[in-house]
Amino acid sequence: MSLFTHRLSIFLALCLIAAGGQCAIPSETSRFDFSTNGNAQGWAPTHSLSPFSVSGGVLTTQITDNDPYMTSPVVSFSASTYRYLSLRMKSTAGDRNGEIFFATSSKPTIDAKKSVVFEVIADGQWHTYTIDMSVNSKWTGTITRYRLDPASGGPNGGTIQIDNFVSLSAPPALMWDFGVNGDVEGWTAIHSLAPLSTGGGLLQTSLTGVDPYMHSPQISLNALSVGSIAVNMRVHAGNLAQVFWITSDDPVWNETKSKTFPMTADGSLHPYEVVLEGHPSWKGTVTRMRIDPTDSSSIGSQVRFDSIWLLPSRNHLAIESFGPDRTLIPKNSSFAIHARVKNMGTATIPMATLSIELSPGMALSGALRPASLENIPNEGGEAAATWNVSAGTSAGIHTATLTIDLIGNPAHNRMSQRIFISNPAPAVESIPSTSHATAFFDAGGNLVLQSAFARLVALANPGGHSPVMLYARTTLESPWKLAGVLATLEPLTLKQMGQSNPVLADVLPGSASILMDQPDLSSIRLSPQVSGFSDAGLSCQLDFSITREGRTIDCTARLGAGNQQDFQICRFAPLTFKVGEGSFGSQQKQALFPGVEWLVSGEVSSSTLDIAAPGNIRFAPDPHWITVPSMGVFSNDGLLCGLAWEATQEWAPGKIMPAAAFASPNFLENQNNHYLSLFLPSIPDHVLPNQLTASLPYDLLKNSWMDLEARIILDAAPKDTISLVDHWLDLHGHQPAAYPINQSLEKSIEISRQALLTTLWGSETRCWQHATGFACSPTPGLAYLLWLDYLETGSTAARDRALDAVTYYRANNSPGILSSQTNMHIFGWQAPFVFGDWHGSIDSMVSYGVGLSLQMRSDGSYPPFGDASLVDPNGRELGWTARRAYSLVSLGRQLKRSDFLTNGKKSLDHMKTFSVPRAAQTWEIPQHTPDILAAAQAVEAYVAGYEAFQRLDYLYAAIYWARAGLPFVWFWNPPEWVTMRYGSVPVFGATFYTGSWFGRAVQWNGLVYAHALNMLAEHDSSYPWKQIADGITVSALHQQVAEPGPLSGTYPDGWNMVGNYPQPVYINPENILKNIFYMEGRNPNLTTLQMGSPNASDSGTVLATSRCDHLGTAQFIPRQFVSIEISNPIGETSRILVAGFVMPAAGGVWVDGIPLEQVNDIDAASQGWRKKNPYILIRVPQSQASHTISIGVPPAAVGHWQDY
C-alpha cells in the first residue's frame, strides 16, 4: 500500500476517553469471528469458492475460478456510525485485488457503484486490513449486506482464510484480537508467565514467578502515529500493570521507555487505555511492545487478554513534503522552501508552529520567523507554509531543517532536507549551436552534448559536473527552449549488509569526460560521487549519447559495487527529469503516461476524476499497467519532454522492468515542475506500488552492477502528445510483431464457430447470448458472420445455423428484424443484404437515421447516455457523438440521404473540438475517463466521413484518433505473457469510480479499435495500422478459449495483466471474426461504390453484400445510366441497393446485357429488381465469377442490348 494510501485509510480514528483513565475503544457491530466449528454465521460462497468450511475459529475456502466472492447474511447498522471495516485474512491467491461491496436499505442491490477496493498481501500470512468504507459516497443510511471479493481469481486458484470480519466506529493502528484457536499472533511469554495459548477468543496464560511479562511480535510503527495502547484483559491479582517499548534507535528494554497504569484484579474483563503520546521516550520507530500484566507474584494466578490495540494518535502532524521549490538553485539567487503538513491524528490541532533552520550558505529573506498554523482539521486536514530564502555564494550541499512544535509537545516532528546550490547555468546564446552532433567543454567549463535540435549542459560545480540542464529547438534557426533539469544528484538510499535502517547517501558532482565527438554520434560520461561510500567501492556512472539530428538523448546509468563489500540498494534514481523547471513550470497542454494518465491543461495526476480514493494514487504503478513504456509532458509552446525505455531491459542479472514515477505537476516534492523518474530496484518485487523506496532492498553484491537505460525526449517539433508513442517505437526499432500463435486463421474461425454453434446458442429460441450467463436475443449480425464463415471455409454447419436463425427471426418477428444491432459491438447493416428482409430493414435504417438526426443538438453534439451519476447532462464529449456520427454518415452515404449527410457532417465538425478520447462507455465509466472505444468510434466516423465527402481534413482526423488509441495498447510483454502484447486497456479509470481497469485488458474494446484501423488502412499508410490491428486480433486469439467445453469459442471480458489470468464474463466472438476476415483480406462491411459528387443530385450509390470480391464502375451517365461490374463466389446471391438514381420511365435492369425481370417481392423472387422509392433493389444469382449489371437507359451507341 502506498504511503499516501496508508495515511489516508489507516490512521483516521476516534478514541473516546472513559472516566478513570480507561478507554472506550472503538465500538463495533456485525462481528463475524467464526468461533463455532461448522458455522459460517450466514456467509455463503456465492461464486467460484469451494469448499467453504469453518474450523478452529477460521473460515477457509478455495478459489475455483474467476471472480470469487462470498456474501454476508443480512446486517443492519448505521453507515455514519460504523465507517470502518476490519478484516483479518490470509491469502495465497497470487494477486492484490480485494474488494468490498455493500447494499443499503434504500439501494438493496449489490453493484459496482457500491464498493471499495483494498490491496491484499497474498503471501500466505495473516494480515489485518482496515478499510474506510466512507470513501465511497454511497456509504450512507443503513447497511444491510456485504459482499467480499478476496481476490480477482483465476484458474490457478488459491486459499483464503478469514479470522474475523467486523464493522468499527474507528480503526486501530494495529490490533491483536486472538480469534483463532492456537494462534497467539506472535506474542511470546518471556518471563514468569506460562506458555501462551488461545481459545474462545482469549489469549491465556498464568503467573509462574516474579515480574511476569510478554513481548509482542516485531512491528514497525512511527511513534507519532500511535497515541495509546488499549488492553482488554482479565487479571485475578495485583494492582499495577506496565507497558514497555523499544525503538530502532534505542533497542534496549528499560524503565525510561515504559508507562505504568492501575488495573482492577477482580477476574473480569476490563478495557484500559494507556496514553503514550507526549511521553518523552515515545518517539522514532517502535519495533516491539512489552506488557507486564500485573505486579503480583501469585503463582498460578490466571491472566486473559481479549484484545490488544494500538490506537491512533490524537495529535499527529505528519510532514507530507518539505524542500525547495526547484531542483536547480544557482548561487546568489532567491528561491522558496515549502512545507506541507497533514493532521493524521484524531483531534483538531489548535496551533502548530513550524520553523526552519538553515545551514551556512543560505539565509531567510527577512526575519527568521516561524509559521503559525491554526485549527488544522483532524483526519487528513492539510496546511502549508512557505519561506523565501536567498542562496549565498557557496556552491555545494546545504541543509534545511523543519521543526514542528505543538502546544505541550515541543519538537513534535522534524525533517531535514539536503539542498544543492549550483553554479549558474551559462546563457543559452553563449553556447555555439551546430547542425550536427558534438560534445565539448564551453568557456565556463560546462560540458555540452548537443545535436542540431537537442542539447544537454552538465554544469561545472565543485568536484565535477552536475546537475544537467536540457534544451530543445524546432529548427536550425529557432531559439533554444529550456526543457527542464535532469536531477542527477538524487540521493542514494541504501543499507550496508547487517544494518537495520537505510541511510541517505548524498550524490555529489564527479568527473566528466567526452567519450566521442563525431558529427553523426557524440557521447559523454558523468561519474557522480556517492558521499561516504566511494571509498567502499560504490560507484556511479552516467553515459549520454546523441545523433546528428536527434531530438532525443540516450542514457545509461550504472551503479556498481567494487570488490570490497556488499550493499543493499533501496533507491537508485539517476534518471529523474524535472520537466518544465525554469521554463513553463507546472503548466502543460497535455501530459501522457500510457496506460495510466492522460491529462489536459490544469489537471493533476493521481486525481479522483477517474477513480475514487484510494485507487486514484498511481504515481508509481505496477509496471504491468504501463502500455507503452514512456511518459511525457507537452507544453503550451509545443515542446514534448519525456522518458522512454524498454520495460524488459535486464537491469541486473535476472531482473527486468524498472520502476517509473510520474507526478504532473510535481506534488511529490511540491515543486514548480513535472516529476518523471525511472528508478531501481523494481516494482513490485522490491518496491511496493506508489512508493519510491524498496521495502525489500536489492542485494548489490561485490563486483556486480545495476544498469538503467532510457531515452530522454526533447522534441520541439512533435505532431502532438501522442508522438511520445512514436519515440518509444523509434527506441524499440520497429513496430512489435504479434506474439506468435500456433494456429491457422481457418482454425481460428473454427474455434469462434463453436461459440455460435453451441456455447452461446439457445436452441429453443434460435437466439444467441451476448455473453455467458446473459439472456438470449435475436442476433442477425451473428448469423451474418456464420454465413461469412461458410463462404470462407465451406462449413455447412455454419451455413445451416445461419439460415436456421434468420428463418426463425423472419417468421416470428416484424419486418426489419434483420437490421437489428442487438448484441453487436460494431454496427453494420449486412444481414439484409445476405438473407433478405429488405423492405422492413431499409425502413428500419431510415428510421434509425431520422432518430439520430432528431437527437442531435444544434452544434452537432449528442446528449450523454448512461448512468446519471457519471455524466454531466449538459456536457459534450467525443464518445457521445462519434458512434452516432458514424452511423448517420454511413446511412447517409448508403441510402443517399442528404439530410443524414448534412447532419453527420455537423457532428464530424463538432468532434474536432476534442483531443482526448472519452465517454464511450458511460453506462459504467465516468465521462472524463480516457477511453479507447471513443477513439475507435471516432476513427470509424471520420473514415466514413472521408469516404462520403472526400475531405482530407476528415482523413487527417481519422489518423489522429487512430493515433489516440495507441496509448491504450500494450506494445510489450514480459516473457511468456502471451496475451499482453497488443492487449488493450479499455480506459484509464474505473467502473463507477471504484472498479479499477488499470493493468487489465478488455479486448473487445481493442477489437473495435482494430476494426477501425482496418477501415483506415484502406485509405492511409502513414502508420502500420494493419499490423497493429492484426496484433490486437492475435492477442484476442491468445485470450480466446480454444478447448472444447462450456466456454469454447468465447473470450473473456477482461484479462488481468498483473496476474496474467482471465476475468469473466465470456463474450461472443463477433469482434474476433470481423478482424479475422480482414486478416484474410475480406472486408466484412458493406461494400459501397459512390459515383459522382456525394452532394450532387445526379450521383448514385451502389451497395453490395460485404462478401463482394470486386465492385467497380463500368459506365456512368448522370440521370440516365449506371453500369457496374460485380464479382462474387459462384452460387452466392448479390443483393444491390441503388440510391440517388431515379429510374427513367423507359429504363430497366440488365445482367450481362440480358434484361432482368421487375418483380413485386424482391425477397421471394430468386432474381429480379424492383423500385422501393427512392431506391432500386436488385437481386442477382452469381452464375459466374463476374457480372456486368446495367441500370437505366443505355446509350444509343450500345446496340447489343436485348429487348431494349
Phi, psi and omega in degrees: 000140183291159176304316183291316178299318180302313182292324183287327191251347186256308190263051176239082190227165172239133175233117184266129183274124178270166180296153176075019177080001178273164187242129167278091184297162184313130181286158184226162174209165177049054178276130173240110183241001171052045185279347181250123180304134177082358183247106180276008177056034176092354177287145183229140178280083192292324185207129171058034176227122178188140353287181187218101189223159179234128179201138177062032179080015183227134170270127182237136177211166182238136176282128183252344182193193181290157173054057178284140173202157178233152185240138182280165167288178178293134174237173178202107177203165183281125179296325182289331179280319185247085184279337193248150175238131175248126182230122174255117191216151175237132185222140169238027188287343175086003173223168188253016190258097173253155181207138176248122174257160179210158174238155178235167181296329180271336178231081191283353179274147175266122182212176186293341179290335187244078179204160176226130180271143173222159184266126181262138173262101189266063182248011179077012179246160178288136175219142176257124180252124176252116190241123177277102183288341184286356174295339172270122186295346180272002175284079183218165176071221182253124178279134185240343181195152174245154164229131180250121170256099186286345181195170175285335178089190182148169184293341181278351174065214184143159182256138177241129173233136182235126178272312179205161182213111189217143176267135188233153173282336178201150184268152168279161171287324179201140181216151172234122183241359169055042183274350183256122178302129178087354181252108180274004174057036173090353179284148185224132172285120185258319187212129173057029173229140175294157179309139184284148174212166177230151178182141181061027179079015181235144169271126191240141173197180177210159183285139176238001181176200183274147177059063180283139173200161180222156182250147173283169169292170176297133177228174175211095184231136172291119184302330180297333184275348182247125183263332186198167172243131179250123182240122176253103189219164179235123182229146183254349183210151176105175182233332186232147171235170185209143173244142177236165174207158171232159182232169179295330179273339182220080189275016182257132177289130175201168183294336181300324180255068180202167176209133181264149176215148178284149177220164182254116184262068181245011178079007178250157177288134176223139174271138179231137171245128177250112182283125183252329181296142185093342175293133186299336180260000179273087185201167180076206180259115180280128185248344177195147175250156174226138177238127170258100192290342182199157173266007180278154174240026182287099185299134180091348179296132186276148174228133179229139176240124174277320179197156173226120184236136166264123188257148183298153178292145173282329182232093178226105179258102183276149176267108181283317177205150178205122179164182183286162183277003179204170180267316182265111181242105181288156172303148175062028179244166176255145177208176180242148171245125182253144170231134175235128183238156180224133178279105179266003181274182185261001181230151174297137178266113186292327183205131173227137179248122180249127178227152179235151176238131184247140176285162178305142184106352174223152179211144174291141175278107186099196185290153175282092188239142175281162175257132179254124180245129186245145171050061177277118186299151178286174175053052172104005177297139185243156174208162184217157176216151182224139174237135175270130189231146174250130174278143181273208186260003185254118176279146178138191182280130175232171186226138170239137181236130178258134175235133177249125175248130174251161178298121181077003182217072180294152181051044180303320183209148180218151173208139175248146181227129176280138180230126180263121174265126188248158164297149183292155177286148177290155175299138184303317184288347180282345180264122182295135177273156179224167176257015182211179178283144177197161175220135182196162171265128181279184184297334179270004180087002177285145180267124184246133171233124184208160171241195176295333190230357180223149184216140174237133177233113175269115188287137176284123180221166179307126179095343181158215187233120176165156354286191188240132175256144186235138184225163175209158172216159187279309180229176178295337181265350185282153175288155176284139176250136175285121182269331182150197185234135172267115186278077183285355181252027175299132180301149177264130178255124185206168171234147165272146184308131180097344178282148178268329184246138177288160177234153174266124178252123178296139172255121188247156177305140178229196185294158179221146181210158175265121180273324181204139176226086180232149183300330181269336181202124176231153182208155179224169177225133170248142181231076179300155180258136177268106187301128177086352184231353180298321179291340178273005174098005180272124185229152180230143183212135178232120178253134179235141177219154183213148178259173189309305182246026184295140171253019178219161175231127178272141183224139170236122179250136181229135171243122185234147173255133178284205183263015185265316184201166177266155177226158170245117186264122178261331179199124175228108188232069183281345183245073178246109186261114176269085187292135176086352181298130179082357181227263183272359171060227183274000178283157173196159172271317173209161172216143187222130173230090192307128182093347189231311186219143167217102187257153169241176186309131177088351181270157183240137178291162184059031178275175178260020179293331186240344180204138184284162173295147001271001184293344180292336182288112185210035182287337177224080189279168169302133183303335179294343177289332191279119185280312177239108191296089183192164173201143185203163178234132181249116187277166181294337178261020169086023180258124178257117181238138180182190178230145173224146184206161173272119183292333184267010177299144180269104184276344172203163183308119179079006183243130177229177175065079173298158181273150180231143176231141186217118176224111183230112353288183190282079178282344179294324181242003180056043180250160182273065179197189176241136187259111176237120188218140166248136184212166179228157357286184195267160170269139359261002187296326184239324183245134176288147176308141178065028165233161185247356183231141186290135168275337174237095185300157174269131180280105176268100187277166180307139176063031177232180191211166167229128179243144178223122182243140179201166175245127177270124184262123179226071190254109179268004179224049180279161172293318186184188179300326185290349174301344173306318179295321178300320180294322177295318179297323177295321176296316181292331176103341181189166173291123184302142175284152175297149178293127188303144175231134189268063175200149179283164176295325177297321176295322179296320176297319180298319179297314179297325179303323182298326177297324185272339178272327187229302193303313187251004186273134173256103189296328183285321184264355183056038184233167178243147166283143172292321179208165182302133179088353179273161175289153178281146178216151173300127186225079181298334179298326178285327174299319178299318180294323175297324178295318176297322175303312180300315181294328183278320189248345185081012182292112177288333177296319177295316179300312185294321179294321179297313181293321178301314183294309186289327176298317178295317181299315184291328181284336188242011181220169180288158175304145182098358183299329184285354173271000183298139178258015182305136175069010183254136175273330184247111185294145175182159186241037190288324190305315180298337181277355176249317190251357181095210187065037186293313186301306181294324183290320177296319176300319179294319179297317178297314181299321180296316178296320177297317178299318178297319179296322180289328181288334189294137175284171185294334180270006180094352180277167176240148179292161182291158171234164175108205185281132184298333182285350186251355188227156169263116185299338180259006186279171175231132176213154182302313187294338179283340186251326192300312183294322179292321178297319178301312180297317185292316180293318179299313179296321179299320180286316184291324183260000181054050179257108181296329179293320177296317181295318180297315179292321178297321178296322178298320178293319179298319179291323176298320183296344179290349180281354184255153176229346178241130180286125182213161160069037172265352186225044186283009167291342177214344186253134178303148186297332183287339193291127175304139197214121180293330182295324177296319177297316181300314183290331175291322176300312180302316183296315183284329173297315176300319178296319178295318179295326182281319190246350181056034178266124182295330180296329176288324176295318179295324177294320177299319179296318179301312184288333172295319176293326181294340177278343185300321181295352179266358187249127176290122177260011183212174174197146170294163178306134176072002175275073194291333182278345191285316181296121185071012163293163185226120172285136187286317186213161172262068184180212191214153171292124182048037176070356186238327183272093189296140172251003178297135179073017182228126178277143167235093194289339177295326173298312180297325180290326172297318176297316178300318177301318178295320178296322177297321176297315182293323184299340177286348183236345187217137177237022182287347182214154181284062185301318182296319180295320179293316179299317179295322178298317178298320180294318180295321176301320178296323178295325175294327180279338185293145178279108183269337185283147175300145180152189186291347180244008188306129176086348177272172174220155190286151174297326180220157174224118181284112183279342176285314180265349178061058177209157182280159177226129184292170007277180180248132197253156176293153190271026180312305187294325177296310184298316181299321179282331174296318179297324173298318178299328178280358182085016182245108177292118184278359183269170175298135176274126185239128177243122183249131180239132182081180179294142179296341181256356184277143183289343183261009179272159178231155176236132179243133177245144174226165177305150186293344179275015179294121180285329180204140174217119183215161180273127174267319180199144181216118174239112183309136176063011182225312195207135174229131175228128182233159172247131181228134177241136179206164177300142177299134183097340177282157177256130176263122175250124188234131174251127177252121181239147178080015179230121180267120181294122176298158183302324182265009186279169177199192180231136179233145173244112182053038177086356181259132183299142175256135186290138172279130186235162178274321183243097185293334179284326183280327183287147177285334175202163179141185177215158175204159175272135167226087190311134004265031187246161171241127181251131184231135176232122185226120172292137182274093182273348175214172187299326184219142176230151170255121182247127183241142186225134175109218179247115182294153176297150184298334183293343181271114189253356186264004182291127180283140174060028179283000000 
